[in-house]
């Protein structure tokens, strides 16, 4: 049985996934940079270079999303990943583990 694949949707979905993952990595890098700045582990020059690089990355991602009409695809991927993360965290968090469970 042949599988019909819409090449346009596949491209949108794959590009959306890649951009979403790069955005997540960028956010992690920003948090790590802030921790290092607050900890005094970066020189002024390093802070400036890091800030410029992160800003350039953010601008490039925004441009890629706009030029390829990926906003919805990226938001969908991020929402899906958030839902999965919430489920996993809920399973391991004792405070929320039994939410929604009716005890007899």
C-alpha positions in Angstrom: 0.0 0.0 0.0 1.7 3.3 -1.1 1.9 6.2 1.3 1.0 9.5 -0.1 3.2 12.2 1.3 2.5 15.9 0.8 6.0 17.2 0.1 5.1 20.7 1.1 3.7 19.6 4.5 6.7 17.4 5.0 9.1 20.3 4.3 7.1 22.7 6.6 7.0 20.1 9.4 10.7 19.3 9.2 11.8 22.9 8.9 9.5 23.7 11.8 11.0 21.0 13.9 14.6 22.1 13.2 13.8 25.8 13.9 12.0 24.8 17.1 14.9 22.8 18.3 17.4 25.5 17.5 15.1 28.0 19.4 15.1 25.7 22.5 18.9 25.3 22.3 19.2 29.1 22.0 17.1 29.6 25.2 19.3 27.1 27.1 22.4 29.0 25.9 20.9 32.3 27.0 20.2 30.8 30.5 23.7 29.4 30.7 25.2 32.8 29.7 23.2 34.5 32.4 24.4 32.1 35.0 28.0 32.6 33.9 27.6 36.4 33.9 26.0 36.4 37.3 28.8 34.1 38.6 31.4 36.5 37.3 32.9 33.9 35.0 32.8 36.0 31.9 34.9 39.1 30.9 33.2 42.2 29.5 34.4 41.2 26.0 33.0 37.7 26.3 29.7 39.1 27.5 29.5 41.5 24.6 30.5 38.8 22.0 28.1 36.3 23.5 25.3 38.8 23.6 25.9 39.8 19.9 26.0 36.1 18.8 22.8 35.3 20.6 21.1 38.3 19.2 22.3 37.4 15.7 21.0 33.9 16.2 17.6 35.2 17.4 17.3 37.5 14.4 18.3 34.8 12.0 15.7 32.4 13.4 13.0 35.1 13.2 14.0 35.7 9.6 13.9 32.0 8.7 10.5 31.6 10.3 9.1 34.7 8.5 10.6 33.9 5.1 9.4 30.3 5.1 6.1 30.9 6.9 7.1 28.6 9.7 5.5 30.4 12.7 2.6 28.0 13.0 4.8 24.9 12.4 7.3 26.0 15.1 4.5 26.9 17.6 2.9 23.5 17.0 6.2 21.6 17.6 7.0 23.7 20.7 3.4 23.1 22.1 3.7 19.4 21.5 7.1 19.2 23.2 5.7 21.3 26.1 2.9 18.8 26.5 5.2 15.8 26.5 7.5 17.5 29.0 4.6 18.3 31.3 3.5 14.7 31.2 6.9 13.4 32.0 7.4 15.8 34.8 4.0 15.0 36.1 4.9 11.3 36.3 8.0 12.0 38.4 6.7 14.9 40.5 5.2 13.3 43.7 3.0 16.5 44.3 1.2 16.1 40.9 1.5 12.4 40.4 -2.0 11.7 41.7 -3.8 14.7 40.2 -6.9 13.6 38.3 -6.9 10.3 40.1 -10.1 9.6 42.0 -9.4 7.6 45.1 -12.1 5.2 46.3 
